[in-house]
Structures are given as structure tokens and as C-alpha cells.
Amino acid sequence: MRIKILAIIAILSLISCSGVKNLRKPNLDMPETYIPAMETDSACIADIDWWEFYTDSTLCSLIKRTLDNNRDLLKAAAKIEEVRNIYGMDRLNYLPEISGIAGTNHETNRYNGIATTKDPEYDLKMTIGWEINLLGAMSWAQKGSLARYKATIDDYHAMRMALVAETASAYFRLMALRNELAIVRQTLATRDESLNQARIRFEGGLTSETVYQQAKVEYASTAALVPNLEQQVKAANNAITLLIGEFPNDSICSGQPIWSDNIQDNIPVGISSTLLERRPDISAAEHRLAAAMADVGLSYANQFPNIRLSFTPGWENESLSHFLASPFTYVIGNIAGTIFDFGRKKRKYKAAIAVYDQARNDYEKIVINAFTEVNTAIETLNKVKENRKLKAELCEASRKYVHLAQLQYRGGSLNYIDVLDAQRKYFEAQISVSNALRDEYLALTNLYKVLGGGWNVISEQ
């Protein structure tokens, strides 16, 4: 009795030990705000569904097609199914394994010249086996599988978030290029008109050939921009078709580009502490950290013995005629474990701890990176807004400059080269405004993404 009590105490002592209790927890001393002295509110643009955040119907259609057909996203969905089934297998390890055998054999023997003996046998048996680890190896394995399954789901959501932003960014770049091409073509038409007027004035003897040649240079310089821009528009269009999982198709964005400079000045970014809840990539890293912890527990538990129980009922007889009259049972129970392995399991346990430390540092890095991305995105959006307003003022001043220069040239108080200079500055200012507006849209898209917006399911639409 004393030996049995000591054995029970020893087993309970083993169970009470934990291989994960001394693992270091992540160090997350998060800032209260994304930017010092910045006012925050519980509202956040990331809480807006992407089909409500992006109000352009063409863009929403492209995003939906991307989420339906993008091959990388479909691959990620298949990965979820793979890990889900692995998790299902680990859950079933708690249940016993049942196997069966139905067979027959016929053995003949003749030893030392004695007459031949015959030994037939017929079997119908079923074995029920069950394995128990004293420190919960199967429980740790299930926890690890569940954490990896959740991380895979978060990876899928993170990819959705990235694809929504990538599709929107590609669309805005395409619209900016098409807008720039429209400006160039409009300017080219104006230059063509100026060239004709310069030719007529030159042939009529009103101006020198220098003015005519200057007009030809300006026209040729503008015309030379068209092929390159058309190639860039084609490449941007193909980038979108690749995202939506289709072959090159010029009709995906056939409408005329429409830019709106009425972008909200004060964008709500929410409270910094909620960023961990909104970003699926952070959640995925957290689940991988939990999986690494479970692997430590599993490695620790595998150092100790397992209890194996087996029960085999059935029938066994040398004759089929009396087969059911000969029941058979076999019961076995044992405790199996390694007595001495020269420290292999201990080293495997220490290696699992090192893997956990790697996952912990990865998690801390992802959290820091997320806050850094938001901080950068907020500052970028503020600066591109400021830049766009300044470029708009420059463009308006350049437009007035062109108008005044043309009037003074017709009045004879200004040289033609000054008119060309004014037209050139206005042309450059128009392109700058278009690019500044594009950058503002891209900055807003990036801020929406880094705050954790864009992975929402579209079932409500």
C-alpha cells in the first residue's frame, strides 16, 4: 500500500509540473496614441466595410472580382481546409482506435519422424486501443493544431486586407495615368492649334521662323509623351487583370477617369489599443505564438511515459462449425516510456523553447511594425493633403498666367517664348495636381489598410 501511495504521489507531481510556466511573455508596452499629442476618438475608418469606404462602383466591382478569383487568395482558402482537417485529426486522438481482423490459417507440422499434425485456425477479432499521456501530450497537440488553424484563418483575412488595398491602389494609379494621358492629349491639341497659328503667321510674314520652330518643338515634345503614357496605362491595366485572376482585358475600366478633391480632412484613426484587435496579421502572429507554446508543452509531455490500454474481444476456433461457441478476449495495459535516451528528448524540449522565443520576438516585431506603419501612414496622408492643396494653388496661378501671357502676346507686349513658358508651367502644374491627388488617394488607402480595414466579408453587400 505504501508503494502504491508513493507511485500515485509521483504521478500527481508530474502532472502538476508545467513545461510552459517559465516561458517569457511578450513585452508589449504600447503607446497610448499613434502620434504624440494627437487627439483620438473611438471611431475609426477601419470599422467601415470596404464596399462603403470605397464609393466608386467600378472599384468595388474590381475588388469583389479580386476576392472571388485571385489565385493566391483561393490558395489560402485551400490552406485553411488543410489545417482544419489536421486539427480535426488531433481532436480525434482522444478517442480510442478500433481495428479488426478476420482471417484463417492452416498449419501442418512433422517433428522427428512423428506423424504429420494439422492445426487449422479461424479468427474474428476486434481490438480497441487507447493511449494516455500523463502530462497531456494529446491536449497540447490539440491546442497547437487549433492555434495553427486560427492563424491560417487570420492569414486569409490579412491577404484579403492586402488585396483590397492593392486593387484600390492599382485602380487609382490607372486612373491617374489615364487622367495624365487625357491632359497630355488635351495639351497636344492646344499645341497643334498654336503650331498652325505660328505657321500661318510665319508664312504671312508676321513673325520670324524662330517662333514657328519653337511651336514645332513644343508640339513634338508633348507628342513624344503619348506613347510612353499609353504603355504605362496598358501595364497598369494588366496589373489589375492579374489581381482579379483574368487574362489581359482593356475593358475592365472603360469609363472616363473622374477625380474628386473632396476628401475628408479629419480622418478618424481610432484608439491605438484596439489596433491589436483589428489587424488580422497581428492576430495570426499571436496564434502562432500560442502554437509555439503548445509545442513546448507537447515536447515536455513527451519526455514522460504513456499508458497504453488494449482490449481485444472476438472468436477463435479450429473449426467453423463450433466457431461462435469459442469466445476470445485479450486485455493488456502497460506504461511505456524511454528509460535513457542520452538527453535527446531534453534537447528537443529546449529546442522547442527556442522556437517559442523566436515566435515571441516575431510577435513583438509585428506589433511594433503595425504601430510604425500607422504612424507613417497618418503623417504621409497629412503631408500629401498639404502638398495637393499647394499644387492646386500653383495650377490655378499657372492657368491665369497662361491667359494673361496670351493676351499680352496678342497685344504685342510679350514675346512668344514667354507664352510657351507659361503654357509649359501650366501643363506641368496640371500633371502635378493629378499626381498629388493620386498620392492622396493612395495614402488614404494605405491608412485604411494599416488600421486593419478591408478584410471584411462581403456577405452583407
N, C-alpha and C positions, 0 to 999 in steps of 0.2 A: 504493500500500500504506500509506503514511504517513497519507493522508486517511482510509482505512478504519479504521485503528487508532484514530485520534483520534475518529472517529464512534462506535466501539464503547465507548471510554472515556467519552465524553459520555453515552451511553445508560445505562451501568452507574452513572454518578454520579447520574443522575436517579432510577434505581431505588433506589439506596441512601438517597436522601433520604426522609424521612417527614414527612407533613403533620400528624402527631399527636404527635410525640415531645416537643413543648414544651407540651402541654396540661397544665393543673394537675389533680392527682389530688384526690379528695375528702379533706377533713380530718375524720377520724373518731377523735377522742380519747375513746373510750367509757369510761364509769365501770366499775369492777370489780363493783359491786353496784347494784341498783336504788335502795336506800335506804342511806345511810351507816350503818355498824356493824351491818348486817343479816347474819345468818347465811344462807348459801346452800348449796344442795345440787344435785347434777346432776339429781335428779328434778324433774319439772315437770308440773303438771296439764295443760299444753298438749299433752303427749305422749299423753294419754288420748284415745281416739277418742270423738267426741261422743255416740255411742249408748251408751257406757259411762259417760261423765261425767254425762249426764242420765239418771237411772234411772227416771224417770216414763214408763211405757209410752205414755200418751196424748200426752205431749210429744214423745217420739221419733217417734210416728206423724205428728204435725203437722210436725215438722222434715223428715221424709222426703218428705212430700207437698209441702212448700215447695221442696225441692231438685229434685223431679221436675216441678213445674208452674209455679214462679214465672216470670213472663214476662220479667223483667229478666235472670234467670239464663239462660233459653233464648236471649235476645238475645245475651248474652255468649258463649254456646257457638257461635252462628252467626258472631259476630265472629272467633272463633278459626279457624273454617273459612275465612273470607275471607282472613285474614292468612296462613294456612297455604298457600293457593293462590298468593298473591303471592310468598311465599318460594320456592315451587316454581318459579315463573316465573323468578326471579332465578338459581336454581340451573341452569336450563336455558340461560341466556345463555352459559354456557361452550361449549355445543355449537354447531356451525355451523348456519346457516339454509339449508334446501334449498327451492327453489322451482322450478316448471316451467312451460313454455309449449308449447302445441300450437296452431298456427294456420296460416292461409293468407291470401294476399293476391294480388290480380290488378291490376297497374298497366298503363295504356296511356299512351303519350306521342306527341306530334306536334309537333316543333320546326321552325320556319322553313319550313313547307310540305313538309317531308320526309314520307315515308310513315309511317303510324302504326306504332309498335312496341309489342309486348306483352311484359310482364315478370311472369309468374306466379312465386310462391314458396310453398313448403311448409316448415313448421318444426316440429321436435320437439326441444326443448332442456330441459336441467335445469341450474340454477345452484346451486352450493354456495358460500356466502359465510361468512366468518369475520372477526371483528373482535377485535383485541388492543389493550388499553391498556397503555402502557409502565409505568405505575405502579399497575396492578392496580385499575382502576375497577370492573370486574365483581366482583372479590374483595371490595372494600369494600361494594359494593351488596348482595352476598350476606350479608356479616356484619351489615349493618344490618337486612336483612329477617329474618334469623334472630333477632336480638335483639328485634325488634318482635314476632315470633311468640311468643317465650318470655315477653315482657312481657304479651301478651294472655292467655296461659295463666295467668300469675300473677294478672292482674286477675280472671279467672274464679274462681280459688281464693280471692282476697280477698273477692269477692262472696259465695261460699259461706260463708266465715267470718262475714261480716257478717249474712247471712240466718239462719244458725243461731242467732247471738246475738239477733237481732231477733225471731225466732219464740219463743225461750225467754223473752225479756223480755216480749213481748206476752202469752204464756201466764201468766206469773207475775203480771202486772198484772190479767189477767182473773180469776185465782184469788183475788187479794187483794180485788178488788171484789165477787166473789161471796161471799167469806168475810165481808166487811163487811156486805153485804146480809143474810146469814144472822144476823149479830149484831144488826143493826137489827130484823129481824123477830122474833127471839127476845126482844129487849128490848121491842118493841112488845107482844108477848103478855103479858109481865110487867106492863107499864104498863096494859094493858087489865084485867088481874086487879086491880091496885091501884085503878084507877078504879072498878071495880064495888064493891070493898070500901069505898072512900071514899063512894060514892053510898049504899050500904046504911047506913053509919054516920051519914051526914048525915041521911038520911030517918028513921032511928031516933032522931035527936036526940043521938047520942053525940058528934058533932063539929060544928064550925061549917061554914058554907058555904065559907069560905075554903079549908079543907083539900080540899074537893071540887073547887073551881075550880083549885086547884094541881095536883091529879091530872089534870084535864082538859087543862091547859096542857102538862104533861109528855107526855101521850099524843099530843096534837096535834103537838107539836114533833118527836116521834120519827116519827110517821106521815108528816110532811112530808118526811122524808129518803128515803123509799122511792122515789117517782117519779124523783128525780134519780139515785139509785143504779141503778135499773133502766135508765135511759137510758145511763149510763156503761158498764154491763155490755153493753148492746147494741152500743155503739160499739167497745168492746174486742173483742167477739166478731167484729164486721165487720172490724176491723183484721187479725185472724188469717186470716179467709177471703180477704182481699185478698192477703196474703202467700202463701197456698197456691194462689193462682190460681183461686179458686172464687167463685161468687156467694154473697151472704149466706145463712148457714145456721146456725140456732140449735142444731143437734145436734152440732156439731163437738166440744164439750166438755160433754157432758151429765152426766158424773159429778159427784159431790159433791166440793167442794174439800177437799183434805187437806194441811195444813201440817205439816211436821216441823221441830222446832227443834234436831234433832241434826245440825248442820252442823259439819264438821271445824274445829277451832280453828287448827291449824297447816297452812296450805295451801302446798305446795312450789311455788316460783316459778322454780326453775332458776337457772343461771348466766347472767349478763347478756350475756356474749359470744355465747351461742347464739341470742339473740333475732333476729339478722340472718338466721339460717337458718330460723327458724320462721315469720316474718311474710311472707306472700306479697306484701303491698303494698310492703315494702322490696325484695324480690327484683324486683318489677316495675319499681320506680324504678331499680334497678341495671341492669336490662336496657335501659331507656330511655336511661340514661347511655351504655351501650355502643353503642346505636343512634346517638346523637348523635355519638359519637366516630367511628363508621363514616361518618357523613355528612360529617364534616370530612375524613376520608381520601378519600372519593369526590370531594368538591369540589376537593381539592388535585390528585388524579389527573386530573380533567377539564381541568386547565389545560394538559396536555401532549398531544402528538399521539397518534393512534390508527393502528395498522397494519390495513389492510383487504386481505384476500385474497379472490379470487373465481375460481372455475373453472367454466366452462360447457361441457359436452360435449353432443353431440346430432347431429342430421341436418338438412341444409338443401339443397333442390334445387328446380329449377323444374318438375320433372316427378315425378309419383308413381311412375311405372314404374321410375325409377332412384333412388328416394328413399333406400333403405338403402345404396346404393353411394356416398353422398356424406357421409361423417362430417364433423362440425364441432366444433372446440374453440376455446375462448377463455379465456385466462388473464390476470388483471390483479392487480397488487399495488401499493399506494400507501401513503404515510404522509400522513395528513390532519390538519390542526390549524389553529387560529386563529393568524394572524400578528400581528394587532394588533386588540384589541377595546376599547381605551380604558380598560382596567382593570376591565371588568365581571366577569370570572371571578375576579380577585383579590378584589374586593369580596364576591362570593358566597362565597368561601373564608373571608373574615373574618367574614361573617355566620354561617356555619356554626360557627365558633369561639364566637361569642357565644351561639348556641343551645346549644352544648355547656356553656358556663358556666352557662346557665340550668338545664340538666338537672342539672349538678353541685350547684348550690345547692338544687334541689328534692330531690335525693337526701339531702343533708346534713340538710335540714329534716325530711324524713320519718323519718330515723333518730333525730334529736333528739326529734321528736314521739312516736315509738314509746316511747322511754325515759321521756318525760314521762307518757305515758298509763299505763304500767306503774306508775311511782312513785305517781301519783294513785290508781290502782285499788287498790294494796296498802293505802295509807293509808285510803282510803274503806272498804274491807272491814273493816279493823281497827276503825274508828270505828263503823260500823253494827253490828258484833258487840257492841261495848261498849254501844251505845245500846239494842239489842234486849234485852240482859240486864237493863239498868236498867228498861226498860219492863215486862219480865216481873215484876220485883220489885214495881214500882208496881201492876201489875194484881192481883197476889196480895194485896197490902196493901189495895187497894180492895175486893176481894171480901170480905175479913174485916171491913172497915169496914162494908159493907152488912149483913152478917149481924149484927154487934153493934148497929148502929143500929136494925134491925128489932126485935131483942129488947128494947132499951131503950124503943122507942116503944110496944110492946105492954105493957111494964111501967109505962108512964106517966111515965117519967123523961126522955123526949126528945120534942121537937116533931116534927111530920110533915115540916116543911120541912127538918129535918136529915136525915131519911130520904131525901127527894128529892135532897138534895145528895150524899149518899153514893152513891145509885143513879146519879146523873149522872156522878160521878167514875169509878165502875166502868165505866160504858158507854164513856166517853172513853178509859179505860185499855185496854179490850178492843180498840177501834179502833186505838189507838196500837201495841199489840203486833202486831196484824195487819199494819199498815203497816211497822213496823220489821222484821218477818220478810220482808215483800216486798222491802224495801230491801236486806236481806242477800242474798236470792236474786239480785236484780238486780246487786248489787256483785260477787258471785261469778261470775255470767255474764259481766260486763264484764271481770273479771280474766282469765277463761279466754280470752276473745276477744283482748284486747290482748297476751297472751302468745303468741298465734299458734295457738290451738286452735280446732278446729271446721270446718276446710276439708277434712278427710279424706274420701276416697271411701268410700261405704257398701257396697262390694262384699263386704266380709267379713261383713256382718251377716246 
